[in-house]
Amino acid sequence: MIALIDCNSFFCSVERVFHPGLRHRPLCVLSNNDGCIVALTPEAKSLGLRRGDPYFKVAPIIEANRVAVFSTNMMLYAAMSRRVTNILRKSVMHVENYSIDESFCYLDGYERHFHLEQFMRQIAKRILTWTDIPVSVGIAPSKTLAKMGSKFAKDYRGYDSVCMIDSDERRRKALSLFPLKDVWGIGRHTLAKLEYCGVTTPLEFADKSEGWVKTHLTLPGQRTWKELNGIPCIDTSEVSQKQSICTSRSFGQMVSDLPNLRESVATFAASCANKLRGQRSVAGSVSVFIYSNRFRDDLAQYADCRTAPLLVKTADTIEITQTALQLLDEAYRPGIWYKKAGVILSDISSDAAVSQDLFDRVDNRNERTQLMKAIDNINHRFGVKSVRLAAEGDSKSAWQVKCDHRSQNYLTDLKELLTIHI
């Protein structure tokens, strides 16, 4: 059996941990540059607010109903996510992180010693007691059914945080009640095809013959069909090594000068390289793109994307950043007000074996690899960006993301520890 642990309204729940006075008030978390709502509580949803709503459009509703608003603070959310994961890893032998607020726990063999439903309910209560983060748990033979179970546990309090789909009767009942559009693995095109064929519920889809599924759907659709029938076949560990890594941001203020653009691209390139080393990979290609503001008809419009191969695949921040800045210099056009830029690393493979090149221009790769490890260790111990390239500039640059409602980094920055006034 597989359990999915899903943190309820995770971003909002983290904010409530450090602002207990907001426990029953509606609350929203905004995207980069405070543009759109990306997370909200049930109390906020009851007011008619929805994920994706532009902040400026729903500001009257927010002000009239005293909705608490926060800017996204990924540093804080990631720190709290690690605490939840640590509790899971101390309770279950095999835990697989799927996202910042979701983890799969493999429970094979645990049924010999525990009642699985009660076992996971105790873990859910432990997480709530130790972190104040409410979670919903789904237990089932496959990951898709487990995700459905977690959704039922979240929507219906009678489950007491845990919904287990452990019999064919429960599986069929869950499939008959769950919306087809919300099934994990069924995208927009697959949904349209199923509805065209007269399939309106997950149960009807699961009851189709294997031959029908192979005739009408692609391999991902066939896997979803098997998962709905309790046959596990989705390996989410495959997503741990990404095939491409992208870091991009819309600027807090539009910029037109090259130095500001170079700072942003250097920052994005360093972030990509850090993620690359985090998954023990190397990249063979670097791309840089820059955009003007397409919503400003009064300004000149321009967009460009440049790509360059790396002679030897690498995760070296210095080499990747130098390549990215060269591409930016080629793409840059003066007189344009730029709104967004980004860096993409592709042609990614494991760092276990890297082919060398006779004409490699970097003659001290082993030393550079050790330097990157040392920098990563320092940043891990003393905080992100404790050591960085000078080309990245500082946090006061005009292009930096706007976050007027950001809470403090209570768990990762000594200067922003939580203070209590008595």
CORGICOR-V882847 format. One record per residue. PSI is psi in whole degrees, 0 to 359 (NA if undefined). Layout:
PSI / PSI
This chain:
152 / 136 / 136 / 123 / 117 / 120 / 129 / 125 / 58 / 308 / 316 / 321 / 321 / 317 / 323 / 331 / 318 / 358 / 70 / 340 / 348 / 14 / 319 / 8 / 150 / 143 / 141 / 149 / 134 / 160 / 185 / 141 / 19 / 41 / 305 / 162 / 125 / 343 / 145 / 157 / 164 / 326 / 323 / 323 / 325 / 343 / 357 / 0 / 147 / 154 / 132 / 351 / 130 / 136 / 319 / 335 / 327 / 8 / 319 / 319 / 318 / 316 / 320 / 331 / 12 / 47 / 127 / 134 / 134 / 146 / 153 / 132 / 84 / 332 / 315 / 317 / 320 / 321 / 319 / 325 / 320 / 324 / 318 / 316 / 321 / 322 / 318 / 317 / 334 / 347 / 329 / 140 / 313 / 107 / 135 / 115 / 127 / 324 / 184 / 337 / 12 / 140 / 143 / 136 / 128 / 120 / 16 / 126 / 339 / 336 / 342 / 336 / 341 / 155 / 112 / 319 / 314 / 324 / 312 / 331 / 323 / 320 / 319 / 319 / 327 / 318 / 317 / 320 / 318 / 334 / 345 / 22 / 118 / 141 / 157 / 140 / 132 / 133 / 128 / 171 / 337 / 162 / 323 / 317 / 326 / 321 / 322 / 317 / 320 / 327 / 318 / 318 / 328 / 322 / 336 / 115 / 338 / 338 / 349 / 49 / 351 / 126 / 121 / 126 / 90 / 10 / 162 / 326 / 315 / 323 / 313 / 323 / 317 / 318 / 328 / 337 / 341 / 138 / 134 / 323 / 341 / 1 / 131 / 123 / 349 / 105 / 186 / 316 / 320 / 320 / 315 / 321 / 318 / 317 / 325 / 326 / 7 / 11 / 120 / 346 / 156 / 328 / 317 / 323 / 315 / 331 / 352 / 152 / 157 / 324 / 320 / 317 / 317 / 330 / 323 / 339 / 159 / 182 / 316 / 321 / 323 / 322 / 319 / 319 / 317 / 318 / 320 / 337 / 12 / 16 / 107 / 127 / 5 / 120 / 96 / 349 / 342 / 336 / 351 / 329 / 104 / 149 / 341 / 152 / 128 / 134 / 121 / 157 / 147 / 135 / 149 / 323 / 144 / 144 / 149 / 343 / 147 / 320 / 318 / 319 / 320 / 322 / 315 / 314 / 322 / 320 / 316 / 321 / 318 / 321 / 317 / 316 / 323 / 317 / 323 / 314 / 328 / 329 / 15 / 52 / 170 / 154 / 151 / 1 / 142 / 134 / 146 / 134 / 149 / 141 / 147 / 180 / 105 / 349 / 358 / 93 / 341 / 355 / 154 / 138 / 142 / 142 / 143 / 152 / 128 / 144 / 143 / 138 / 153 / 134 / 319 / 131 / 138 / 164 / 21 / 120 / 318 / 312 / 318 / 318 / 317 / 317 / 317 / 319 / 325 / 319 / 320 / 316 / 325 / 324 / 336 / 137 / 120 / 155 / 0 / 138 / 115 / 139 / 335 / 147 / 163 / 162 / 137 / 130 / 132 / 186 / 54 / 139 / 174 / 148 / 6 / 324 / 115 / 125 / 133 / 168 / 137 / 329 / 22 / 129 / 349 / 112 / 4 / 50 / 320 / 318 / 321 / 323 / 317 / 325 / 316 / 320 / 319 / 317 / 317 / 319 / 318 / 313 / 327 / 324 / 319 / 1 / 149 / 137 / 18 / 323 / 126 / 169 / 143 / 332 / 343 / 348 / 204 / 182 / 1 / 8 / 154 / 330 / 348 / 145 / 138 / 130 / 74 / 343 / 23 / 134 / 169 / 161 / 77 / 334 / 351 / 356 / 118 / 333 / 350 / 28 / 151 / 130 / 141 / 125 / 122 / NA
